[in-house]
């Protein structure tokens, strides 16, 4: 697929354009339990993934699987309501294909969100983390293979994958809105199993604050494509090895749903102040 990626991106973009003529500046990826933000968008078009050429289908129950195109907080946006994961069996290229399409549609900024496990004992369930950096432990990278210079450079620099000025803006909005938001490092693992106690100790020791099974592939492709990136994690369960409780996915989704309004407030506050 990688050899035809450019052509596939053009085809998917043409299909979206046939249903919506907007000029988006912002792409948004909504993670587990965080789909409600899509309902805040004044939608001009809603396109199910199966209608878009080369888009995978979302297999995770809590992910709707559609593109929502329209207006949010004064910006023209395209939101992915439901994302794809490596643990679903998709390749890194399939997982990140929509990011290429968002770029081709005209997006300059990518906002990514996820539900994550908290590794930092100073954080708490329901807290919002502004991602300042990441560690890729997935053992995979969507940029492996021949590089197409039309999509981005061979060796993209990850000195600042998450835009520092946007992090600052997000934290300012949180402070003004009385929302607990922290900066943190996100570590990505493939999953789908949750980690062992020994793994949680290891992840904490290498400097991670939150752990999840997504986001990093999309961010790698976004950086490759020249997009600015702002990332958020909602801590849905605490992964402290000496006080570990079994986790139920229903609880994770419930915590994400409860914290979703915080994410909505901050994203809208950032978009109101952001100028492309």
C-alpha positions in Angstrom: 0.0 0.0 0.0 2.8 2.4 0.9 3.8 2.7 -2.8 0.3 3.9 -3.8 -0.3 6.0 -0.7 -0.2 9.3 -2.5 -2.8 8.1 -5.1 -5.0 6.6 -2.3 -4.9 9.9 -0.4 -6.0 11.8 -3.5 -8.9 9.4 -4.1 -10.1 9.5 -0.5 -9.9 13.3 -0.5 -11.9 13.5 -3.7 -14.7 11.4 -2.2 -14.9 13.7 0.9 -14.8 16.8 -1.3 -17.7 15.4 -3.3 -19.8 15.5 -0.1 -18.3 18.7 1.5 -16.7 21.8 0.1 -15.4 23.2 3.4 -11.8 24.4 3.8 -10.7 22.8 7.2 -7.7 24.1 9.1 -8.0 21.8 12.1 -8.2 17.9 12.2 -9.4 16.3 15.5 -9.0 12.7 16.5 -11.4 11.6 19.2 -10.3 8.7 21.4 -12.1 6.1 23.6 -15.2 7.6 25.3 -14.4 11.1 23.9 -16.8 11.2 21.0 -19.2 13.7 22.5 -17.0 16.6 21.3 -18.2 15.7 17.7 -21.7 16.6 18.7 -20.6 20.2 19.5 -19.6 20.6 15.9 -22.1 22.5 13.7 -21.9 19.6 11.2 -22.1 20.4 7.4 -21.4 16.8 6.5 -21.1 13.5 8.3 -19.4 10.7 6.3 -19.2 7.1 7.6 -15.7 5.6 7.2 -16.9 2.8 4.8 -17.9 5.5 2.3 -14.3 6.8 2.1 -11.9 4.8 -0.2 -9.1 3.1 1.7 -10.4 4.1 5.1 -10.3 1.1 7.6 -13.5 0.3 9.5 -13.6 1.0 13.2 -14.0 -2.3 15.1 -14.0 -0.9 18.7 -17.5 -0.6 20.2 -16.9 2.9 21.7 -15.8 4.4 18.4 -18.5 5.6 16.0 -16.5 5.4 12.8 -17.3 8.6 10.9 -15.9 11.9 9.8 -17.7 15.0 11.1 -17.1 18.1 9.0 -18.2 21.6 10.0 -17.7 24.5 12.4 -16.4 24.5 16.0 -15.4 27.5 18.0 -14.9 29.7 15.0 -12.8 27.2 13.1 -13.6 24.9 10.1 -12.8 21.4 11.4 -12.8 17.7 10.4 -13.2 15.4 13.4 -12.5 11.6 13.3 -15.2 10.2 15.6 -13.5 6.9 16.2 -9.9 6.0 15.4 -8.0 2.9 14.4 -5.5 0.9 16.5 -2.7 -1.5 15.8 -4.3 -4.0 18.1 -7.3 -4.3 15.8 -5.0 -5.9 13.3 -4.5 -2.9 11.1 -1.1 -2.0 9.7 0.6 1.3 10.8 -0.2 2.7 7.4 -3.9 2.0 7.7 -4.0 3.4 11.2 -2.5 6.7 10.0 -4.0 7.0 6.5 -6.8 9.4 7.7 -4.1 11.8 8.9 -2.7 12.0 5.4 -6.2 12.8 4.2 -6.8 15.5 6.8 -3.5 17.2 5.6 -4.6 16.9 2.0 -8.0 18.5 2.9 -6.1 21.6 4.1 -5.6 21.0 7.9 -2.7 22.8 9.5 -3.3 21.6 13.1 -4.0 18.1 14.4 -5.6 17.7 17.8 -5.3 14.2 19.1 -7.0 12.8 22.3 -7.0 9.4 24.0 -8.0 7.6 27.2 -4.9 6.5 29.0 -3.6 4.8 32.2 -2.0 7.0 34.8 1.6 6.1 35.9 2.4 9.2 37.9 1.2 8.9 41.5 0.7 12.6 41.7 -2.0 12.4 39.0 -5.6 11.2 39.5 -8.4 9.5 37.6 -10.3 12.0 35.5 -7.3 14.4 35.2 -6.5 15.8 31.8 -2.9 15.6 30.6 -1.5 17.9 27.9 1.1 15.7 26.1 4.5 17.3 26.0 6.4 14.4 24.6 6.1 10.7 23.8 7.9 7.3 23.9 7.2 4.8 21.1 7.3 1.3 22.5 5.0 -0.1 19.8 7.9 -1.6 17.8 6.3 -0.2 14.7 6.5 3.0 12.7 4.1 4.1 9.9 7.1 5.8 8.2 8.9 2.6 7.5 9.3 1.8 3.8 10.1 3.8 0.7 9.6 7.5 1.4 7.4 9.5 -0.9 8.7 13.1 -0.8 5.3 14.4 -1.7 4.1 13.3 1.7 7.1 14.5 3.8 10.8 14.2 4.4 12.7 10.9 4.8 14.0 11.7 8.3 11.5 13.9 10.1 12.8 15.6 13.2 11.0 14.9 16.5 12.7 17.5 18.6 9.2 19.0 19.3 6.4 16.7 18.0 3.9 18.5 20.2 3.7 22.2 19.6 5.0 24.0 22.7 3.0 27.3 22.2 -0.2 25.3 21.8 0.6 23.3 25.0 1.0 26.6 26.8 -2.3 27.9 25.4 -4.1 24.7 26.4 -2.8 25.0 30.0 -3.8 28.7 30.1 -7.4 27.8 29.0 -7.5 25.0 31.6 -6.4 27.4 34.4 -9.0 30.0 33.4 -11.7 27.3 33.4 -10.6 25.8 36.8 -9.7 22.5 35.1 -6.9 20.3 36.5 -4.5 19.9 33.5 -1.0 18.6 33.7 1.9 18.3 31.3 3.1 14.7 30.8 4.9 12.2 28.7 2.8 9.6 26.9 4.1 6.1 26.2 2.5 4.0 23.5 2.3 0.2 23.6 0.6 -2.0 21.1 -1.9 -3.8 23.5 -4.6 -5.0 23.6 -3.7 -6.4 27.0 -3.2 -4.1 29.9 0.3 -4.2 31.3 1.8 -6.3 34.0 3.0 -4.8 37.3 6.6 -5.2 36.2 5.8 -3.3 32.9 4.2 -0.5 34.8 7.3 -0.1 36.9 9.5 -0.1 33.8 7.3 2.5 32.0 7.4 4.8 35.0 11.2 4.3 35.4 11.8 5.4 31.7 9.9 8.7 32.3 6.3 8.1 31.3 3.3 9.7 33.0 0.5 8.1 31.0 0.3 4.9 28.9 -2.0 4.1 26.0 -2.4 2.1 22.8 -2.8 4.8 20.2 -1.8 8.4 19.2 1.9 8.0 18.5 1.5 6.6 15.0 -0.8 9.5 14.1 1.6 12.0 15.6 4.5 10.5 13.7 2.6 10.9 10.4 1.4 14.4 11.3 4.9 15.6 12.0 6.1 13.9 8.7 3.3 15.8 6.9 4.2 19.2 8.5 1.2 19.5 10.8 1.3 21.2 14.2 0.1 18.8 16.9 -1.7 19.3 20.2 -2.3 16.1 22.2 -4.5 15.3 25.3 -4.8 12.2 27.5 -7.7 11.7 29.9 -6.5 9.5 32.8 -9.2 6.8 33.1 -7.5 4.4 35.5 -4.4 4.5 37.8 -1.7 2.0 36.9 0.3 2.1 40.2 1.9 -1.4 40.5 1.7 -1.6 44.2 -2.0 -0.7 44.3 -3.2 -2.2 41.2 -6.9 -3.1 40.7 -8.4 -5.1 37.8 -9.8 -2.7 35.2 -13.1 -3.0 33.4 -13.4 -1.3 30.0 -16.9 -0.1 31.0 -15.3 1.9 33.9 -12.7 3.4 31.6 -15.4 4.6 29.2 -17.4 6.0 32.0 -14.5 8.0 33.4 -13.7 9.2 29.9 -17.3 10.3 29.4 -17.3 12.1 32.7 -14.1 14.0 31.9 -15.1 14.7 28.3 -16.5 18.1 29.2 -13.0 19.2 30.3 -11.5 18.2 27.0 -14.4 20.0 25.2 -13.8 23.2 27.2 -10.1 23.2 26.5 -10.3 22.3 22.8 -12.9 25.0 22.2 -10.9 27.5 24.2 -7.7 26.7 22.2 -9.6 26.9 18.8 -11.2 30.3 19.7 -7.7 31.7 20.3 -5.7 29.9 17.6 -4.8 31.6 14.4 -3.5 29.5 11.5 
